[in-house]
Amino acid sequence: MAEGLLNLFLSKKQIDSTEWKIASAGCWAIPDIPATTHAIATMEALGWDISNHRSQPLSESLLAHHSLVLCMELAHILFIQRHFSLFANRAFLLYSMIEKEDELVDPIGGSRTKYEKTAREIISITAKGFSKIQQLSESAVLQI
């Protein structure tokens, strides 16, 4: 959802999304798994289609093509530090874009209400922290 929500934000703000390279990856992701039905429905209600999304594991190649990695949880940052130390300086908690050190709870396995709550949090953080995202990104953002 985070990848879709950032793309949706850019679209609504009429920011040229061709200047951005946005991707989603998981530290422990199994490749090629579709988005959950709750994620698809939540995003559809917001006007963004993620029905073709497929999971991908985080990789050195992916990190090499992104200058900013926005993480939902501290465990993601620690994973990057441990396995991809060369790119650790690019990893930040999404909440740190608004000067908070909170974590976003992954709604996987939860109710649609939990997905909607997570989507609202991501929307709020993105809107409030977009100037910092722009400043840090050099136009390539990876969300995990």
BALOBA-1460 file (C-alpha; in Angstrom, 3 decimals):
// residues 144
<rec num="1" residu="m" x="0.000" y="0.000" z="0.000"/>
<rec num="2" residu="a" x="2.826" y="2.418" z="0.813"/>
<rec num="3" residu="e" x="4.113" y="2.395" z="-2.759"/>
<rec num="4" residu="g" x="0.603" y="3.017" z="-4.075"/>
<rec num="5" residu="l" x="-0.078" y="5.727" z="-1.515"/>
<rec num="6" residu="l" x="3.062" y="7.663" z="-2.434"/>
<rec num="7" residu="n" x="2.174" y="7.379" z="-6.120"/>
<rec num="8" residu="l" x="-1.367" y="8.533" z="-5.307"/>
<rec num="9" residu="f" x="0.023" y="11.489" z="-3.324"/>
<rec num="10" residu="l" x="2.214" y="12.540" z="-6.253"/>
<rec num="11" residu="s" x="-0.748" y="12.224" z="-8.611"/>
<rec num="12" residu="k" x="-3.059" y="14.323" z="-6.420"/>
<rec num="13" residu="k" x="-0.385" y="17.002" z="-5.971"/>
<rec num="14" residu="q" x="0.187" y="16.963" z="-9.744"/>
<rec num="15" residu="i" x="3.863" y="16.201" z="-9.229"/>
<rec num="16" residu="d" x="5.522" y="14.588" z="-12.230"/>
<rec num="17" residu="s" x="5.851" y="10.977" z="-11.106"/>
<rec num="18" residu="t" x="8.310" y="10.239" z="-13.927"/>
<rec num="19" residu="e" x="10.888" y="12.070" z="-11.815"/>
<rec num="20" residu="w" x="10.365" y="9.493" z="-9.076"/>
<rec num="21" residu="k" x="11.237" y="5.811" z="-8.935"/>
<rec num="22" residu="i" x="9.063" y="4.261" z="-6.241"/>
<rec num="23" residu="a" x="9.147" y="0.585" z="-5.359"/>
<rec num="24" residu="s" x="8.049" y="-1.624" z="-2.519"/>
<rec num="25" residu="a" x="10.095" y="-4.495" z="-1.135"/>
<rec num="26" residu="g" x="10.135" y="-6.653" z="1.955"/>
<rec num="27" residu="c" x="13.026" y="-7.708" z="4.152"/>
<rec num="28" residu="w" x="11.555" y="-11.191" z="4.494"/>
<rec num="29" residu="a" x="9.253" y="-11.162" z="1.462"/>
<rec num="30" residu="i" x="8.438" y="-14.216" z="-0.586"/>
<rec num="31" residu="p" x="8.667" y="-13.177" z="-4.259"/>
<rec num="32" residu="d" x="5.632" y="-12.687" z="-6.478"/>
<rec num="33" residu="i" x="2.862" y="-12.789" z="-3.854"/>
<rec num="34" residu="p" x="-0.124" y="-10.559" z="-4.748"/>
<rec num="35" residu="a" x="-1.406" y="-7.829" z="-2.466"/>
<rec num="36" residu="t" x="-3.998" y="-8.958" z="0.068"/>
<rec num="37" residu="t" x="-7.684" y="-8.486" z="-0.665"/>
<rec num="38" residu="h" x="-7.904" y="-5.933" z="2.178"/>
<rec num="39" residu="a" x="-4.974" y="-3.943" z="0.755"/>
<rec num="40" residu="i" x="-6.498" y="-3.981" z="-2.725"/>
<rec num="41" residu="a" x="-9.927" y="-2.925" z="-1.404"/>
<rec num="42" residu="t" x="-8.462" y="-0.186" z="0.803"/>
<rec num="43" residu="m" x="-6.502" y="1.278" z="-2.080"/>
<rec num="44" residu="e" x="-9.402" y="0.901" z="-4.501"/>
<rec num="45" residu="a" x="-11.568" y="2.963" z="-2.123"/>
<rec num="46" residu="l" x="-8.885" y="5.668" z="-2.303"/>
<rec num="47" residu="g" x="-8.830" y="5.549" z="-6.096"/>
<rec num="48" residu="w" x="-5.626" y="3.595" z="-6.707"/>
<rec num="49" residu="d" x="-5.356" y="0.134" z="-8.229"/>
<rec num="50" residu="i" x="-2.733" y="-2.198" z="-6.725"/>
<rec num="51" residu="s" x="-4.306" y="-5.414" z="-7.979"/>
<rec num="52" residu="n" x="-1.267" y="-6.136" z="-10.159"/>
<rec num="53" residu="h" x="1.234" y="-5.578" z="-7.342"/>
<rec num="54" residu="r" x="3.554" y="-8.493" z="-6.559"/>
<rec num="55" residu="s" x="5.902" y="-8.773" z="-3.608"/>
<rec num="56" residu="q" x="9.643" y="-8.653" z="-4.028"/>
<rec num="57" residu="p" x="12.421" y="-9.245" z="-1.538"/>
<rec num="58" residu="l" x="14.814" y="-6.463" z="-0.710"/>
<rec num="59" residu="s" x="18.066" y="-6.819" z="-2.637"/>
<rec num="60" residu="e" x="21.351" y="-5.047" z="-3.155"/>
<rec num="61" residu="s" x="20.358" y="-4.326" z="-6.751"/>
<rec num="62" residu="l" x="17.106" y="-2.704" z="-5.664"/>
<rec num="63" residu="l" x="18.827" y="-0.641" z="-2.990"/>
<rec num="64" residu="a" x="21.449" y="0.522" z="-5.476"/>
<rec num="65" residu="h" x="18.713" y="2.166" z="-7.566"/>
<rec num="66" residu="h" x="17.069" y="4.083" z="-4.710"/>
<rec num="67" residu="s" x="18.513" y="6.926" z="-2.702"/>
<rec num="68" residu="l" x="15.944" y="6.789" z="0.117"/>
<rec num="69" residu="v" x="14.467" y="3.772" z="1.886"/>
<rec num="70" residu="l" x="11.401" y="4.460" z="4.013"/>
<rec num="71" residu="c" x="10.813" y="1.713" z="6.556"/>
<rec num="72" residu="m" x="7.717" y="0.958" z="8.583"/>
<rec num="73" residu="e" x="9.562" y="-0.707" z="11.463"/>
<rec num="74" residu="l" x="12.914" y="-0.446" z="13.216"/>
<rec num="75" residu="a" x="13.480" y="-4.148" z="12.430"/>
<rec num="76" residu="h" x="13.632" y="-3.188" z="8.740"/>
<rec num="77" residu="i" x="16.394" y="-0.665" z="9.380"/>
<rec num="78" residu="l" x="18.310" y="-3.187" z="11.465"/>
<rec num="79" residu="f" x="17.933" y="-5.752" z="8.665"/>
<rec num="80" residu="i" x="19.404" y="-3.285" z="6.168"/>
<rec num="81" residu="q" x="22.246" y="-2.409" z="8.528"/>
<rec num="82" residu="r" x="23.052" y="-6.089" z="9.019"/>
<rec num="83" residu="h" x="22.652" y="-7.366" z="5.451"/>
<rec num="84" residu="f" x="23.206" y="-4.291" z="3.280"/>
<rec num="85" residu="s" x="25.455" y="-2.043" z="5.368"/>
<rec num="86" residu="l" x="26.597" y="-0.072" z="2.316"/>
<rec num="87" residu="f" x="23.056" y="1.305" z="2.019"/>
<rec num="88" residu="a" x="22.238" y="1.749" z="5.727"/>
<rec num="89" residu="n" x="22.574" y="5.541" z="5.540"/>
<rec num="90" residu="r" x="19.616" y="5.612" z="3.124"/>
<rec num="91" residu="a" x="17.176" y="3.902" z="5.520"/>
<rec num="92" residu="f" x="14.794" y="5.897" z="7.713"/>
<rec num="93" residu="l" x="11.602" y="5.175" z="9.585"/>
<rec num="94" residu="l" x="8.683" y="6.645" z="7.671"/>
<rec num="95" residu="y" x="7.592" y="8.386" z="10.881"/>
<rec num="96" residu="s" x="10.964" y="10.157" z="11.078"/>
<rec num="97" residu="m" x="9.835" y="12.225" z="8.090"/>
<rec num="98" residu="i" x="7.657" y="14.076" z="10.607"/>
<rec num="99" residu="e" x="10.260" y="14.007" z="13.404"/>
<rec num="100" residu="k" x="8.766" y="11.015" z="15.245"/>
<rec num="101" residu="e" x="10.444" y="7.703" z="15.996"/>
<rec num="102" residu="d" x="7.247" y="5.641" z="15.975"/>
<rec num="103" residu="e" x="6.723" y="2.517" z="13.929"/>
<rec num="104" residu="l" x="3.848" y="1.659" z="11.617"/>
<rec num="105" residu="v" x="2.180" y="-1.624" z="12.385"/>
<rec num="106" residu="d" x="1.989" y="-3.897" z="9.352"/>
<rec num="107" residu="p" x="-1.707" y="-4.755" z="8.956"/>
<rec num="108" residu="i" x="-0.981" y="-8.104" z="7.251"/>
<rec num="109" residu="g" x="-3.404" y="-10.692" z="8.550"/>
<rec num="110" residu="g" x="-5.594" y="-8.055" z="10.146"/>
<rec num="111" residu="s" x="-9.021" y="-6.678" z="9.390"/>
<rec num="112" residu="r" x="-9.798" y="-4.207" z="6.650"/>
<rec num="113" residu="t" x="-10.158" y="-1.602" z="9.405"/>
<rec num="114" residu="k" x="-6.492" y="-2.139" z="10.301"/>
<rec num="115" residu="y" x="-5.487" y="-1.689" z="6.651"/>
<rec num="116" residu="e" x="-7.507" y="1.512" z="6.450"/>
<rec num="117" residu="k" x="-5.902" y="2.823" z="9.661"/>
<rec num="118" residu="t" x="-2.422" y="2.089" z="8.296"/>
<rec num="119" residu="a" x="-3.313" y="3.768" z="4.985"/>
<rec num="120" residu="r" x="-4.523" y="6.894" z="6.841"/>
<rec num="121" residu="e" x="-1.267" y="7.010" z="8.825"/>
<rec num="122" residu="i" x="0.844" y="6.706" z="5.672"/>
<rec num="123" residu="i" x="-1.219" y="9.405" z="3.943"/>
<rec num="124" residu="s" x="-0.804" y="11.742" z="6.910"/>
<rec num="125" residu="i" x="2.937" y="11.146" z="7.258"/>
<rec num="126" residu="t" x="3.489" y="11.562" z="3.521"/>
<rec num="127" residu="a" x="1.550" y="14.844" z="3.421"/>
<rec num="128" residu="k" x="3.246" y="16.305" z="6.495"/>
<rec num="129" residu="g" x="6.715" y="14.987" z="5.695"/>
<rec num="130" residu="f" x="6.872" y="15.339" z="1.930"/>
<rec num="131" residu="s" x="9.376" y="18.191" z="1.960"/>
<rec num="132" residu="k" x="11.770" y="16.040" z="3.983"/>
<rec num="133" residu="i" x="11.140" y="13.070" z="1.670"/>
<rec num="134" residu="q" x="12.007" y="15.304" z="-1.289"/>
<rec num="135" residu="q" x="15.098" y="16.631" z="0.454"/>
<rec num="136" residu="l" x="16.441" y="13.162" z="1.270"/>
<rec num="137" residu="s" x="15.384" y="11.318" z="-1.817"/>
<rec num="138" residu="e" x="17.158" y="12.667" z="-4.871"/>
<rec num="139" residu="s" x="13.966" y="11.362" z="-6.547"/>
<rec num="140" residu="a" x="14.228" y="7.619" z="-5.896"/>
<rec num="141" residu="v" x="12.236" y="6.168" z="-3.013"/>
<rec num="142" residu="l" x="11.946" y="2.574" z="-1.850"/>
<rec num="143" residu="q" x="9.339" y="1.728" z="0.772"/>
<rec num="144" residu="i" x="9.545" y="-1.421" z="2.853"/>
